[in-house]
């Protein structure tokens, strides 16, 4: 018994034991720092999601003249998103594969008469006679805002004439119909997600912008699906079979042992 106590005492006073204590202290320190960083990240993520729930769409004019709408986005797991925004969750759930980011936008095109008149290029062809009392007027309205944004409408208006054509005062013009025959519209839309500093804090912003003067964002929302990354360093405690390189305190020598061990994992692959 005294022999074993001496071995243990010698081991406790050896450099090997000192190194083991230092390694354990370093592991505990690094693990504590890692947990603190994780808590800080969790607080930042929670603040981001709270701001996303309460934020409203902001529209500004950028330096290049585009209209840009933006709003805070979510940073959540797919499961958490279901409780925060059911509509956005359903859109994510409908996708195939693993969704990393998803944006949802509903935009309107609104212009008043004064704005439309700035861009209009009207083209009318001579009336086409259908019969003695009916004429078609084919027309084209082009709104060219720039090379990437435009609206071109082609239509037809049919009018009818009644009365005695020899006496113009007795002729009445009747509007039979006006219909749109063709429409070609092109809208250049830039959208995505960005980190933007707001009141000293970095926020995930969902944005969409266009040079089309009629562009208005009615609904804008987005999510970054925060999939937990697999940890490799300092992943925690564990138990299981393994090959252990250690020190045999009973025989005072290094040893290679295979067996069941309780350990703290420094690196996992």
N, C-alpha and C positions, 0 to 999 in steps of 0.2 A: 504493500500500500504506500509505504514511504517512497518507494522507487517511483511510482506513478505521480505522486505529489511533487517530487523533485523535477520530473520531466515537465509537468504542467507549469511549475514555477519558472523553470528555465525558459520555457516557451514564452511565458508572459513577459519575461525580461529580455527576450531576443529582439533583434532588428526585424525579423519576419513579422512578429506580432505588432510592432510599431507601424510597419508598412500597411498591415491589414487595417489597423485602426484609422490610419490616414486615408486609405482608400474608401473605407466606409463613411468617414466624415465628408469626403468629397462627394460621394454618391448622394448622401442625404442633403448636402447643400445644393447640388445641381438639381435634385428632384424638387426641392422646395422652390427654387427659382423658376423651374418649369411650371409648377403648379400656379405660382403667382402670375406668370405671364398668361397662362391659360385663363385665369380669373379675369385679368385685365381685358383680354380679347372677348370674353363672354359679356362683360359690362359694355364694351364698345358695340358689340353686335346687338345687344338688347336696346341700347340707345338708338341705334340705326333703325331698328324695326319699329320702335315707338314713334320715331319721327316720320317713318313711312306711312304709318296708320293715320297720322294727323296732318300730313303735308298736303298742300294744294298745288295745282299746276301753275307755274310761273312762265310767262312768255316774254322774251326780250328780243331786241333786234341786234344781231351780231355785227362785227366789224365789216363783214362783206355784204351786209344788208339783208341777210336771211332772217326769217322769223324762227326762233328756237324756243321750244317748250321743254320744261324739265320738271322733275319731281323726284323725291327721295324714293329709293328702291328698297326691297327686302333682302336681307342676308339670312337665310334660314335653311333648314333641312326640309325635304319634301313633306315630311310628316308634320313639322311645325307650321308650314305654309297652309295646311288644310284648316287650321284653327284661325289663322290670321286673315287669309284672303281666299275664300272658297272658289271664287271665279278664276283666280290666277292658278290655284291648285289644279282645277279641272283641266285648264289648258296644258299645264305641265304633264298631268297624268295621261293625256291623250297622245303624247308624243312617243315615238319609238326610240329605244336606246336611252342613254343617260343624259338628261338635260343638265347643262351647266348654267346657262343663262336663258331667260325668256322675257321678251317685252311684248306688251299688248297695247295697241294704240287705236283709237277711233278718232279720225279727224274729219272736219267739215270744210267745205269750200264756200266761203261767203264773201260776196262783193256787192257794193251798192252801185247805183247808176253812175255817179261821178267817177268811181274807180274804173268801172267797165269802159266808160267812154274814153279813158286815157289810152286804151290798148286796142280798141275796136278797128277792124278793117273790113268794111262791108262791101260785098260784091253781089250785085243783082244782074241777072240776065234779062233780056227783053221777054215780055210775056209770051207764052206759047199758046197759040189758039187751039183749043180742043174742039169747039164747035162755034157757031155764031154767037152764043151767049155765055160761053165758059172759057176761062183762060187760067193757065198755070204760071205762077211766078216762082222760079227756082232761085234760091239765095244761099249765100255762104257768109257766115260771121266768123272771123278769125281774131283770136286774142293771143298775140305772141308776146309773152313776157320776157323770155330770153331763149337761148338755143335749147334749153332743157325743159322749159316749162311753157306749155301753151294749151289752148282749147280751140278747136276748130269744129264749128257746127254747120251742117248742111241741111237745108229744109226746103219745103215747098208750100206755097200759099195758093189756094185756088179761089178765084173770084167768079161771080156770075153777074151778067148784065141783063137787066129787064127794062122794058119800055121801048119806045120808038127811037131807033138809032138815028133817024133823020133829024130829030129834034133833041139835041144834047141835054136840054133842061129836063126832058122827060125820062132820061136814062137813069136808072138807079143801079148802084153797085152793091152787090151782096157778097159778104165774106162767107164762103162755104166752109173752109177749114184751113188750118195751118198745122203742118206736122214736121217733125224732125226726121230726116232721112238717114243721117249719118253723124256720128260724133267721134272725134279723135282728141283725146286729152292725154297729156303727159305731165307727170309731176315728179320732180327730182326730190326724193326724201332721204335725208341722212339721219340715222338714228343708232343708238347704242347705249352703252353704260360707261360712266367715267367717275373718277374720284375728284371731288371738288371741295375746297376748303370753305366752310360756311361757319361764321362766328368762331373761328379758330379751330374748328373740328373738321376732319376729313369725312365727307359723306358720300355714299354711293348714290349717284344721280342717274336717273333714266332720262334720256333726252331725245328729241326728234326735231329736225329743222328742215325748212324748205324755202326756196326763193319764190315760190308761187305766192302771189299777193293775197290769194283767197284762203290760204292755209290757216286753219284754226284747230288746235288740239282740244277735243271734247273729253277724251279719256286717255290717260297715260299711266301705265303701271308696269313694273318689272321686278324680276327676282334673280338673285344670284344664289343658286342652290348650293349650300355650304356643305358639301360632302366631307365627312371627317377624313383627314389624311392619315394613312397608316404611319404610326410612330415607329421609328427604328432605334433611337437613342433613349435610354432610361425609361423603359416601358413599364417598370413596376416589378412587384414580387410575383414569384411563380413556384410551382412544384411539379416535378416530373422526372423521368429517367434522363440520364445524361452522363457524359464523360467529364470528370472533374480533375483539373490539375491543382494540387494543393500540397499541404504539408502534414505529414504523419507525426502528430505530437507524441504518440506513444513510443515511436522508434526514432524520433528526432531526425527525420529525413524527408525530402520531397517525395510525393507519391502521385501516381495516376490511378484514379478510382472510377469504376463504372457502378452506378447505382441510382437510387432515388434521392433527390436532393431538394431542399428548400433554398431558393436563391433570389437575388435581385438582378434583373436583366439590365446590363449596360447597353448592349446593342442587339437588336433582333432583326432578322432578315427573312 
